[in-house]
Amino acid sequence: TQGTYAVAVGYRAGNITQGSEAVAIGVDAGKTDQGASAVAIGGWAGETSQGIAAVAIGENAGTTAQGAGSVAVGPIAGQTNQGAEAVAIGDAAGVLTQGTNAVAVGYQAGNITQGSEAVAVGVYAGKTNQGAEAVAIGGGAGETNQAAKSIVINATGTEVNNTTASSLVIKPIRSAA
């Protein structure tokens, strides 16, 4: 069933239970259980169980179980199990299990298992297993197993990690003369 004022354009777009005022554009966009006021644009965007007022733009963005109020922009951004109010922007950002209120911006930022309220900005920042409330800024910052409530700021051009909770790592640091 299609909700009041809902729009569906494309093969099987908004096909099964599309919420009121929802928009689905593209092959299988918003196909099954699209929430009210949700937006899915692109092939398979918001395909299954897209939350109320969620936004998925890009091929396979927010494909499965996108949380209410979350935003996924870019190919496969926020693809599977994106938490409520989470933001994933960039190709493959927040792909698998992005926590509630988490933010991932950049290619593969927060890619696999990003904790709740974590922030990852930069290519590969917080890429794999970023802990809750962790912050990673810069390419390769906190790329692998970043501890909860830790901070990594990286400008080295290589991967820099922090596996100690509630701590700070900044690289490089210039010596004061």
N, C-alpha and C positions, 0 to 999 in steps of 0.2 A: 504494500500500500504506500501511496505517496502522500506526504503531509500537505497541509494547506500552504499555498504559496511556494512550494518546493519546485526546484528546477532540476531536470536531469536531461543531459544531452550526451549521447554516445551509447554504444552497444552495452547493454545491461547496466548502464549507469542508474543509480538510485533504484535498483530493481526490487529489492525486498526490504520493506519497512524503512522508508526515507522520512526523516522528521520534518516538521513544519519549518518553512523558510530555509531549508537546507539547499545547497547547490552542489551538484555533481556533474562534472564535465570530463569526459574521456572514457575509454574502454574500461568497464568494471569500476569506475570511480563511484565511491559511496554505495557500492553494490548491495551490501547487506547490513542492516541496522545502523544507518547513518543518523546521528543525533540531530536534534533540532538546531537550526542556525549554524550547522557545520558547513564547511566549504572543502570540497575535494576537486582539485583540478589536475588532470594528468592521468595517463593510463594507470590503473590499479591504485590510484591515490585514495586513501581512506576507504579501502575496499571492504573491510569487515570490522564492525564494532567501532565506528568512529564516534567519539564522545560529543556531547553537547558543546556547541560553539568552538569546536576544534577546527584547525586550518591545516590542510595538507596540499602542498603545491609541488608538483614534480612527479615524474614517473616513479611509482612504488613508494611515494612519500606517505607516511602514516598508514601503511597498508593494513596492519592488524592490531587491534586493541589500542587505538590512540586515545589518550585520556582527555577528559573534558577541559576545554580552554587551552589545550596545548597547540603548539605551532611547529610544523615541519615543512621546511622549504629546501628543495634540492632533491636530486635523484637519490632514492632510498633513505632520505632523512627521516628519522623517527619511525623507521619501518615497522618494528615489532615491539609491542609493550612500552609505548611512550607514556610516561606518567602524566597525571593531571598538571596543567599549568606549566609544563616543560617546554623548552624551546630548542629546536635543532635546526641550524641553518648551515647549509653546505652539503656537498656531495658526500654521502655516507656518514653524516653527523648523527649521533644518537641512534644508531641503527638498531641495536638490540638491548632492550631493558634500560631505558633512560628513566631515572628516578623523578619523583614528584618535584616540581619547581627547579629542576636542573636546567642548565644552559650549556649548549655546545655550539660553537661557531667555528667553522673551518673544516677543511677536508679531513674526514675521519675523526673529528674531535668527539670525545665522549662516545666513541664508536660501539664498544661492547661493555655493558654493565657500568653505567654511570650512576653514582649514588644520589640520593635525594639532596637537593639544594647545592649540588656541586656545580662548579663553573669551569669550563674548558674553552679557551680561546686560542686558536692557532692550529696549523696543520698538525695532526697527530696528538694534539694536547689532550691529556686524560683519555687516551685511546682505549686502553683495556683495563678494566677493574679500577675505576676511579672511586675513591671512598666518598661517603656522605660528607657534605659541607667542605669538600676540598676545593682548592682553587689552583688552576694551571693556566699560565699565560705564556705564550710563545711557542714556536714550533718545537715539537717533541717534549714539551714540559709535562712532567708526570705521565709520560706515555704508557708505562706499565706498572700496575699495582700501586697507585698512589694512595697513601694512607688517608684515613678520614681526618678531617679538620686540619690537613696540612696544606702548605702553600709552596708552589714551585713557579719561579719566574726564570725563563730561559731565553738567552739570546746567543747561544753558542753555535747553533746550527746542527747540533747533535742531540740525541736523547738525554734528558736529565730527569731522574726519578727521585722520589722521596717516599720511603716506606716507613717513616716514623710519624706516628700520629701527633697532631698538634705541634708541628714544627715547620720551619721555613728553610727553603733552599733557594738561593739566587746565584745564577752563573751567567756570565763571568762577573767578577767583582774586581774593579780596578784598585790597585794598591794606592793608598794615600801617601803622597811624598812630602 
